Amino acid sequence: MSKTSDHESIATAPLWYLLYRGDAPKGGYSTALGGEITAKLASLCGVATDEKSLEAGLATAIDTFLSAKYDEEFHQPEKAENAALDKVARSAQELHLALLDLYEFGRASDKLEIEIQKFDGLSEGSSPKVLSSLLGEKPHTLAMLQNIATDIAVAAEDAINRKPKHDPDRAALWGPDYADELAQETESWRKRSATHKLRSNHAVMAFLEAFKPVWEEHSEHPFTEGMYFTEAKSTASYAVDAMHMVLKKLDPALPRSAVVSGIKNLRR
């Protein structure tokens, strides 16, 4: 489930939430962020720059940020994700077997094929004849359905990242080589499991990575976190000011320190 409630008031929801829901004002990101965001960003670059190119780079970075925010919102533990994939695999296999059983019920398979060929859409909003055009003409319609169901089952099973367990039968078959094989499988499992985890400030980091080359192309100022001043309890950096200006409009709760840390991590 999403961390952000689907019943959250539109009036209080952060802009990034409205953007990925499609509830933001029309006119593109520049309008959604206040209309003068590109000009303000250009002024922080320190030199005259192509604002259209800058705006295009900003739009790409915001797209990346929204995608990463979506990942953060709907990220689930690997165990839960594996369970969901396992459900898909089992359901697809059950569909394959159910379709196979139809051949034992007289003309049931023919009736299903006829309905598929004349069916106008899979669901509300789908294109006409999607299923029939995908499956082809009789007499291969059911066979194609069975193949698709099997492919989904196999793909879902392969997508599951299960921790390898000692298998006595394989150990007997492989002999002395089994220990090395199990070690390799375990290492592969660990690597896949590590990629499932999201880094700290995942969405901020994604935005910074996407916008870094844009900033370096259009600005005379370095893409650094800047020097820390004790009196101000803050760093002095045009890059941080620019990134935080944009990100704070997308997520008002985002502190400047998150941008500072993000840029610092990128430079490591």
Disulfide bonds with the S-S distance in Angstrom:
none
